[in-house]
Structures are given as C-alpha cells and as structure tokens.
C-alpha cells in the first residue's frame, strides 16, 4: 500500500510542477495572440484528450516527466500559413512578447515555491536562517579549532554565508587540502578565522562523510509577516544554494554522482510522505525552484536556451539559421537525456547498495 501511495504522490507532485510551468507558457502565449495547437501534461502516448472551445487540444500523456505547449511558429513559420494568420505565429510576435512567453514557466515555478514557503511559515512557523552555531560538540574538529556555541559563521573558504543553507553546502564542497577556513563571529563580536580539518567517517555501506561536530539552532518565529519574510529569504537562499551546486559541478568540487534524477526524487517523495504534509509541501517548493532554475539555464533544448537564441537574434538583428538551431537543440536534448539516465543509474545503485 505504501508503494502505491508513493507512486501516486510522485505522479501528483510532478503533475503540479509541470502544470504550473506549462500554464505560464500557455497563458502568456494566449494573451499575446499566439495560436496554440496543444496543451499537454506528460509526454509520450496519449491517454486522454479533449478539444476546447478555444480550439486548443488539452491532453494527458503516459509519462509524467514533462509536458509542453505546442504553439504555432515557435521558431519559424509552420506550414499552416493558409489556415493560421501570420501574426498568430510566435516567431512573428514582438521579441519582448516572445521573451515573456519563454520565461513565464520559470516565473510560475518560482512563484509557486514562494507561496508554498510562506504557507509553511504561516502554519508551522518560520525557522531562522541565520548561520548561528547551536552546539559545538567536545572532542570534534570544530571544538578543537576554537569554535564556540552561538558563533555566527560569516564565511567558509572565502565565500560569504548569510544562511545555514549556504553554510551547509559549502561544508560539503571538497577543499583541495581538506582544511576549511571558517570565519566566525563570537558572542563578544570578535571575528576569528578558524582552520578546521573535518573528521572523515564511513557508514555501513562504506560511504564517506565529513563531520565537523556542530549543530544548527532551531528558533521558530510565528506571525504572517515573519512567514512572508521567511518565504522570500528561504527562496533566495535555496536558489543561491542551487546555483553554487551547479558551479561546483562544473569545477569538480561536487560530483555528478551526488545528484538525483527521477528515481532519487521518488525515494525522497516516499520519505517526505512519512514525515507529514509539511515535508511534502517543502519538497514541492524545492522541486519547483529546481525546475525553474534548471530551465532558465542558457542550454539549448531548455527555456533558457531559447531565450539565448532570441537575445542573439535581437542583438545581431537577424534570425538564426533554422537548421543550425534545430540541430543544436536536438544534440543538447539527447545530451540531457543521457545525463538523466546516468544520474538515475547511480540513484538505483544507492537504493540497492
């Protein structure tokens, strides 16, 4: 029964994220006068579809790992010029309207995440994000280096830390010599830079992890104003954390093996369901931010890639060759699929190891 609930929740969460994202493209395209062929939730074989009064085909497809809004003339004019007026092709709309249509999905994902985070803060309280050390455990590297209870972590290896989210990620990023330079502000306002070499431990499966010997504070604030503040601060903090992860992937500080694909997300969904509605809501917010940020990256086959081509077109004053753009997009699409498969393999290995 638990497995069935996990699968249904997994599909439900992905459905929400895809719907919110594609609805952004759909509504802005419609308001801009672009002709829309189909609005689909899911990919692959069609399960059910209906034809709306607006002439749009609304469909649900078998694979819940995506969706799309099929618009007329997304890149260049289609073959339907005798049926559809030229001004209804997306490629013939003003460039700023095309830009709004392309980024609307990401905007919706970010907006959903902020609303959920504010809701969490309003119902369950707003955790403080200040990187204040709760307890320094005796005998561990942090205590030996001179860190104290109540210290505020100002920076790690030269990178400023304004939240625990960023601090915790920076403590995971590999350092060349294994020694972390952590700048802290003590309760007496004295600022000191500590050099800490974390203790490396292994679990039963042989996985290594670094232990500094510190815990976070757990202050919870209540009230709607605090919830609003928390929603925006947590959003900015998480986006900053995700961006740092992307940068660390490119410079090798974090391994691609540490990422999660659909299989890993399914596992987290199961754990969140057991933890309660608050954990499920936070997972939806986190995945919505992740989907938004990944989509806006300037990579062909993603929204950000289309934005990049549009900006190049605007700056150069001429359209990019359709065949060249199509080949680049297809190449990166298969590259992303290959990356997803690669990540999913390690997800499966982690589950059964």
Residue, then its C-alpha position, 0 to 999 in steps of 0.5 A: x500500500x505504501x508503494x502505491x501511495x508513493x507512486x501516486x504522490x510522485x505522479x501528483x507532485x510532478x503533475x503540479x510542477x509541470x502544470x504550473x510551468x506549462x500554464x505560464x507558457x500557455x497563458x502568456x502565449x494566449x494573451x499575446x495572440x499566439x495560436x496554440x495547437x496543444x496543451x499537454x501534461x506528460x509526454x509520450x502516448x496519449x491517454x486522454x484528450x479533449x478539444x476546447x472551445x478555444x480550439x486548443x487540444x488539452x491532453x494527458x500523456x503516459x509519462x509524467x516527466x514533462x509536458x509542453x505547449x505546442x504553439x504555432x511558429x515557435x521558431x519559424x513559420x509552420x506550414x499552416x500559413x493558409x489556415x493560421x494568420x501570420x501574426x498568430x505565429x510566435x516567431x512573428x510576435x514582438x521579441x519582448x512578447x516572445x521573451x515573456x512567453x519563454x520565461x513565464x514557466x520559470x516565473x510560475x515555478x518560482x512563484x509557486x515555491x514562494x507561496x508554498x514557503x510562506x504557507x509553511x511559515x504561516x502554519x508551522x512557523x518560520x525557522x531562522x536562517x541565520x548561520x548561528x552555531x547551536x552546539x559545538x560538540x567536545x572532542x570534534x574538529x570544530x571544538x578543537x579549532x576554537x569554535x564556540x556555541x552561538x558563533x555566527x559563521x560569516x564565511x567558509x573558504x572565502x565565500x560569504x554565508x548569510x544562511x545555514x543553507x549556504x553554510x551547509x553546502x559549502x561544508x560539503x564542497x571538497x577543499x583541495x587540502x581538506x582544511x576549511x577556513x571558517x570565519x566566525x563571529x563570537x558572542x563578544x563580536x570578535x571575528x576569528x578565522x578558524x582552520x578546521x580539518x573535518x573528521x572523515x567517517x564511513x557508514x555501513x555501506x562504506x560511504x564517506x562523510x565529513x563531520x565537523x561536530x556542530x549543530x544548527x539552532x532551531x528558533x521558530x518565529x510565528x506571525x504572517x509577516x515573519x512567514x512572508x519574510x521567511x518565504x522570500x529569504x528561504x527562496x533566495x537562499x535555496x536558489x543561491x544554494x542551487x546555483x553554487x551546486x551547479x558551479x561546483x559541478x562544473x569545477x569538480x568540487x561536487x560530483x555528478x554522482x551526488x545528484x538525483x534524477x527521477x528515481x532519487x526524487x521518488x525515494x525522497x517523495x516516499x520519505x517526505x510522505x512519512x514525515x507529514x504534509x509539511x515535508x511534502x509541501x517543502x519538497x514541492x517548493x524545492x522541486x519547483x525552484x529546481x525546475x525553474x532554475x534548471x530551465x532558465x539555464x542558457x542550454x539549448x533544448x531548455x527555456x533558457x536556451x531559447x531565450x539565448x537564441x532570441x537575445x542573439x537574434x535581437x542583438x545581431x538583428x537577424x534570425x538564426x539559421x533554422x537548421x543550425x538551431x534545430x540541430x543544436x537543440x536536438x544534440x543538447x536534448x539527447x545530451x540531457x537525456x543521457x545525463x538523466x539516465x546516468x544520474x538515475x543509474x547511480x540513484x538505483x545503485x544507492x537504493x540497492x547498495 
